[in-house]
Every structure is written in structure tokens, then in C-alpha cells.
Amino acid sequence: MYLPDAAGPADPVSRSPSRHPGSVRRTSTIDVTRPDGMEGDLRIDARARDLATAIDGSGAVLDEIALRARVDGGRHVLEELAGLDGRPLDPAELVGARVGSGFRGRLDQVLPDDLGGTVLHLLLDDLPGAVLISGYARQRAAFAAGHPLPVRYELMAGRADICAGWAADATILTTIHDHEVVPVPMGPPAPVLEPPDDPLAWHATDPLAPRSTRRRRLLDLWPDGSGAVSLWCHFRDSHVDGDGAETVLHEYSVTGTVDAEGGRLLECSANVQVLPWVECPAAAASAGRLVGADVADLRQWVRRELTGVSTCTHLNDTLRSLADVSVLAPLVGAGV
């Protein structure tokens, strides 16, 4: 069921910003494809990179990683994980875990402390969200075939009030209650984010296959001229349909300031770019609650403090990723 009158905002970022002199930029992508059909296993291509930009504009890669994984399409269990060459993490510690609720707890137990805040940690921490969103490809394929996925309200009611979009009286749950199908959001076309005049703006990616999803993140940190560090954080979930057209499903940008040591957030605000339903944008104001928070503790702080209909699960994941600022901020302006 397509509900255009209930659609949320559609103002995607048109291009990633230019790199600032003295900045540090972290980019990541998680692509999820289904080469064996909508009921088959999920194939994951996850990549991330840290790039320092010197005062003269030249760039130097600080860290880079590419992971490949296979997830069972039915149970969402991690079956294979590769690409950890040279990293002090045994894939066997995670293979067999369900990539959903509890996965991050498992990751906290097995990941060595010195890998916290790294590109590896970001990708693994982001896997549950990327796998969850990949279900949209199955939903869209069923809708395109004229067979919307049925769902019983009793099975979904337990999610009521977990965020603004899943409020008990919001579009998703009322549609499921009344029609026993999940409504299908249709986002705007996805602008190309890579600036044509800056090949270093993003790490390299492959074209997305039809019926696949991509989760992107970009975190920019640069000196603000007063001794603090400015930040711009961008998050986008997108989908490619059967005809190869890429559209945006979720997108936020976050701006803020952190002290030079990356210890505390001095300013923080979220900008809604694209969200599926009219109820979703109400969550953006929750980002202001992070002001004064200990940056290094944000993954736990957000999980503990930002709950219920005043928040958004996708915005929360974006705000959690700001914990990496504590590791990256000391590198800003270092001239590497």
C-alpha cells in the first residue's frame, strides 16, 4: 500500500561538501544485495575510510577497510565474515550470531578495546541497522509485483512507541491495524554525493545492483578557528529498484561543535532531509539533548537516554556514531 498523502519530507543532500583544510573525514558504506532472489541470503559489501586533509588540500588515508559478509536471509544469522586481514579480531567470534538484537552486545564482548572508534568498529556496529533496512528491498519487490507483504497487527504491536514513526497512532501501525499490510514509503531520487572535482571526497564504491540497499555515512571534522572543532555528519539509506533507479529512504544531517580534545559536545542539531512518514520529523529536536554529553560515551548515552516517540531509531544510530569524534578530533589540524 502506497500512501503519498502520509509521506514525510523529501529534501536529500545534493552533493557532499568540499573537504576543509586541516580536516579529518570518515566515510562508510554498507551495501546489501540478494543475488539469489528476495528469499535468498544477504551478501554484504561494507567499506570505510579515514582521510586527513592537510592545509594545502592534499589528502592522506589514515585507515581503510573492506569487509565481505553473508547473512542467512531468513534467520539473519551471520554465516561468513571476511576482510579482517591484519585486524586483531577472529571472525569466529561473530559468525553464528544473529545480526539483530543482541549483536552489538556480542560485539562489545569480543572486540579488543583498542579497536573502539575505528572504521572496523563502525561497520560492525552498523550491520544490524543495514540488515534491517535491507528488508525494504523485499517489500518493494512484492509491491511492484502486486503482492504486498501481509502482516498481522498483533505481531507488530510490540513495536508501538519505539520511535516517532512507530507511534501507536502513526501511519505505520494504523495502516497495519486497518489493512494488515505494511505501507510502502517511496522516497525521492538519490542525488550523486561524490563531487566530480574531488576523487578523494569518498572511498571507492561499486554500482548498486537492482533490488539492493546502501547505507552511507560521512563524518567531517575541521578546526573552527576558535580552538574548538566543527562537525558535519551525514547519513543516508537508499534503495535501487528493479529498473536500476536509486531513491532515498532515510536521510539526516547533523551539525555541531566539540571541544578541541573531542571530550564534550558544545552544540548539536539535526536537519531532516528525507524521512518516510509525516510523523518522523518530530524526532529531530532530540539531537539538542546531546549538548554537554561526553562524546566517548555517546553510544551508551543515546541508547539509554533517547527512547520513545520523541526520537527516531535512524537518527539515534547517527548520533551514536558521533562517539567516534573522541578518536578523530585529536587528529584535526595535525597536518598529516
N, C-alpha and C positions, 0 to 999 in steps of 0.2 A: 504494500500500500504506500503510495506516494502522496505526501501532504504538503504541497508548496505553500499553503497559507500558514503553516506552522514552522516554516524554515527559519533558521537563525541567520545571523549576519554573514555576508559573503564579500569580504574585502581583503583578499590574500595579498601578502607582500609581493611586490612585482620584481624585486631584484635584491640580492644580498648586498649590504653596504660595502663600500670600499674599506680596505684594511687601513687602520691608523698606524702611523709611525710609532714604534715602541710598544706595539700591542702583542697580545697572545690570543690566538683564535683556536678553539676546539670545534671540530665538525664531526658528525657521526651520521651514518645511515644504516637502517636495518631493512633489507628487502625480504619479503616473504612471498614465495611463489608456490604453485601447486602443479608441477609438471605432470602428475599422474591423475589429474582431474580434481574436481571440487571435493571429493571424498578421500583423496589420497593424502600422503604425507606432506608436511610443510618443509620446503627447502629454504634455508635462511642464509643470506649473504650479508654479514654485518661488518662495517668498516668504520674506522675512526682515526683522527689525526690531530695532533697538536702542532701549531705553526707559530713561530715567533717572527715578527716583522721588525726589522731594525729601523733606525731613524732615517736611513736613506731609502727605505721602502723595500729592500731585499728581504727574502724570506728564508727561514731555516726550519726544517722539520725537527721537532723535539722528540716526538714519539708517533708511531703509526702501527696499526694492527688491522688484520682482516681475518674474521672468523667465518667458518662454514659449519652449519649445523643441520640436522634432520630431526624433525619433531613428528611424532605419531599424530596423524590427522584426526583421530577420534579421541584419544585419551590425553593428548597434548603432553606426552612424556618425551623427554629429551633422549633420543636414540643414538645420536652421533654428535661429536663436537671436535672440530679440527682447527688448526691455525694458531695453537698455543706455543709454537716452537720458541724456545728460549725463555718462556714465561714460567715462573715457579708455581704452576697450578696443574695438578693432574686432572685430565678430563674425566677420569673415572669417578672423581669426587662429585660430579654433577650429572653424568649420564645415568639415566634411570629416574631422575627427579621429574616431577610434573612441573611444566613451565606455566605456572599459575600461582594461586595462593600457596604460600609457603616457600616458593622458590628463592625469594630474596633472603629469607631466614637461613635457608641452606647455604646460600652464597656467603652470608656473613660468617658462617661457621667454618667454611673451607678456604676462603680467600685469604692469603697471607696479608698481614697488616700493612706491609709496605706497598701493596697494590691498591689500597684505598685511594680514590680520587684519580686513578689512572684511566686511560682510554679503555683498557680491558674491563675495568670495573664498571664503567658507564655502559658498555654494550651488554654485559651480562645482567646488570641491574635492570636494563630496559627491555630485556627479552620478553618477560611476561606481558607487558603492555603491547608490544609489537605483535605477539602471537594472538592476543585477544582481538586487536583491531583487524587482523588478517581475516577474521570471520566475516567481515563486511564483503569481501570478495565473493564468498559463498552466497551471502544474502542477495547481492546484486545480480549474480548469475541466475539465481532462482527467480528473481523478479523479472529479469529480461526474458526468461523462458515462460513467463506467465504462471509460475507456480510459487507464489510467496510462501516463505517458510512458516508453518503453523507453530504456535507455542501456546501452552496453557498458562493462564494468568496465575494460577496457584504456584507454578514453578518459578515465576518471575517476581512475585510479590515480596519475596525476601530481600530484594534489592531496593525496595522503596526507601527513598530519602537518603540514599548513599551520597548523592550529589544533586546539584540543581536540575540537571537533565533527567534524573531519575526520581524526582519528587513524586509523591504518591498521586498528585493531581496534575502531573505534567503530561506532555504529549505521548511519550513512550508508553507509560503504564496505562494511561486511559485508553489508548488505541489497542493495546494487548487485551485489556479487560473487555472492550466492546466488540472487538473483531477477531481476537485470537490469532493475530499475526503481528510481527514486528514491523513498525513503519520503516520505510527506506528513505534515508536522507540523500539528497542529491546536491553535492557541493559545486562550486564554480570551477572553471578550468584552472589548472595549476600553472602559474607563470614559471618560466625557467629562472631559477635563482642564481645560477652561475653567471657572473658578469663576463661578457665576451672579451673584455680587455684585461682580464686578470685570471690567468690559468691557475694561480695559487689560491684563489678565493675558497675553493672547496677541494677536498680529496677526490680522486677519480672514482666514478661510478659507471656501472653498465646500464644500458637502457632497460627499463622495466618491461617484463613480459605481460601480455594480456592476462587479466584476472589475477593481478598481484597487488600488493600494497607496499608502501615505503614509509618509514618513519625517519624524519630528518631532525637533527638538532644542530644549532650553531650557537656558540658562546664566544662573544668578543669582550676582551678586557683591555683598557688602554688608560694611560695616565691622564687625569682630568686637569692638570696644571696647578692644582692647589695642594698636592700631596696625597690625594685620595685616588681611587681607581673607579672609572666609569665602566658600566657593563651593559651589554645588549644581548639578550638571549632570545632565540627564535626556535619554535617548534612547529612541525607540520606533519600530519598524517595525510597521505594521498593514496588514490586507487586508480588503477588502469583498467578500463573496461574491455570487453571483447573486441572492440574496434580499435583499441590502442590509444584511446583518449584518456588523459590523466586529469583527475579532478581532486579538489581538496576536501577532506572530511573534517579535520580539526586543525586549527592554526592559532597560535598565540605568539605575541612578542612581549618581552619583559624588559624594562629599563630600570637601572638602579645605580647606586654608588656604594662602594665598600671602602673601608679604611685601607691604607696602603699595605698593611700586613695581611689583608684578607680575613680579618677577625670578625668584624661585625658589619651588618648591612646598615647603611645610613639612610638610604632611600630605596624604595621598591614599588613599582606599579606595573600592572599587566594591561596590555592592549588586546582586545578581542579582534581577531582578523576573520576567522571562519569557524562557525560552530553549527551543528546540525539543527538545533531546535530553538524556538523563541525563548525558552526558559533558561537556556545555558548561560547567556552573558551576565546574569546576575552574580555569577561566581567571581568575576574579575576583581571585585573590590577586596576579596580575601587576601590578595597579594600584599596589600598595605600592612597586614598584620605581621609581616616578617621584619619590619623595621626594628632594629635593635637586637635582632636574633644573632646568636653565634653561628657564623656561616658553616663551620665544620660540622655542626650538629644538625644541619637543616634536614637531612634525610630522616632522622628520627623525629625532629621537631614537627615537621609537616605531617608526618604520619600520625603523630599524637594530637596535634592542635587543630589541624584543618580537616574537619569532618562534617558531614551532614549537608543540607541543602544550600548552605551559604558558600559551598566550594564546588570544584569540578575535578574529577579524577585526573583528567589530562593536564589541567593547569597544575594540580598538585605534583604530578610527575615532573613537570617543567621546573617548578620551584624546588623540588628535591634535588634536581641536578645542579642547582646553584651551590651545593655543598662543595663541588669541585673548585669553586673560586678560591677556597682556602689553600689549595695546592698551586693554582695557577697565578694568583695575584702577585706573589713574591717575584715572579719571573717578568712582570710587566716593566718595560723600560730598561731591562738589563742589557740590551744591545746585542743579544745573541743572534 
